Amino acid sequence: MAATQIDVGGYKLAAEITGSGAPTVVFSSGLGDAGEAWDATVATLESSVRLVTYARAGIGDSESLPDSTTPPRSFGATAEELHRLLAAADIEGPYVVVGHSIGAVIAQLFAAQWPQGIAGLVLVDPSDVQLWLDVENPKLVIADGDRDDHASFDVKLGAEEVAASRRSLHVPSVVITSRVGRWLESKTPDLWRPFSLEALDNRWQSGHRTLAADLGATQRVAEVGGHYVQNDQPELVAGAIDELVRLASRARL
């Protein structure tokens, strides 16, 4: 299906809106990823509801931010961008928000900012933003994709936002973690010094356990694949979404 171009305030984002029925499942992709990052999971879903995938500014078929001199933005700004997109498309809640990697961070901030519209939250291998600051060569800015007109994120500000949003929303939530040992296969160990790959793997698993506890969420750990759990084990992600959709549907009865 061709993407719809939706004006979110001076620039347009490419979004695909399919199906009908509540709750609406909204997908938030990782760094540089557009909506196709969710194709395997969408194909595995049993739920028949409205689905929204999209690309942030400077990604895929979306336009870039209007001002080329725009400084690195916060994750909260991208959550607001998503909120404007849903409003412009006249898509009201309740939402089951599903995010991967940095997209999971954005989903967490979106849910914390507009909790009244949230029916469920699924975070797929969410990024450890603080890790980029804890390495020997801290990464203060990260690019959101590889287009010349890509947007960027302010990592320090992002880490502060993530910390402030770690609270239970009192809605069904799931944190899905990539398999134990995934980090041991990293091809870029030098980027993560002084941490060993074993330490990184332990930090990733324990960090997700803590995040799940803080959000009042359940945690599920993948058995195969890598960081893109939604591609490598789509039935795990689709199953979590279907479960939250069913719970939200019952709550509306």
JOPE-V892306 format. One record per backbone hydrogen bond with DSSP energy under -1.0 kcal/mol. CO is the residue of the C=O (numbers start at 1). NH is the residue of the N-H. If there is no record, write none. Layout:
CO,NH + CO,NH
This chain:
4,15 + 6,13 + 11,8 + 12,63 + 13,6 + 14,55 + 15,4 + 16,53 + 18,51 + 21,50 + 24,96 + 25,52 + 26,98 + 28,100 + 30,33 + 34,37 + 35,38 + 36,39 + 38,42 + 39,43 + 41,45 + 50,25 + 51,18 + 52,27 + 53,16 + 56,59 + 59,62 + 63,58 + 67,70 + 73,154 + 74,78 + 75,79 + 76,80 + 77,81 + 78,82 + 79,83 + 80,84 + 81,85 + 82,86 + 83,87 + 84,88 + 85,89 + 86,91 + 87,90 + 94,24 + 95,119 + 95,120 + 96,26 + 97,122 + 98,28 + 99,124 + 100,103 + 101,105 + 101,127 + 102,106 + 103,107 + 104,108 + 105,109 + 106,110 + 107,111 + 108,112 + 109,113 + 110,114 + 114,117 + 115,118 + 117,95 + 120,97 + 121,174 + 122,99 + 123,176 + 124,101 + 127,129 + 128,131 + 130,133 + 130,134 + 132,139 + 140,155 + 142,153 + 143,145 + 147,150 + 151,144 + 152,73 + 153,142 + 154,158 + 155,159 + 156,160 + 157,161 + 158,162 + 159,163 + 160,164 + 161,165 + 165,167 + 172,121 + 173,218 + 174,123 + 175,220 + 176,125 + 177,222 + 179,182 + 182,185 + 183,186 + 188,191 + 189,192 + 190,193 + 192,195 + 193,136 + 196,200 + 197,201 + 198,202 + 199,203 + 200,204 + 201,205 + 202,206 + 203,207 + 204,208 + 205,209 + 206,210 + 207,211 + 208,212 + 209,213 + 210,214 + 211,215 + 212,217 + 218,175 + 220,177 + 227,229 + 228,231 + 228,232 + 229,233 + 233,236 + 233,237 + 234,238 + 235,239 + 236,240 + 237,241 + 238,242 + 239,243 + 240,244 + 241,245 + 242,246 + 243,247 + 244,248 + 245,249 + 246,250 + 247,251 + 250,253
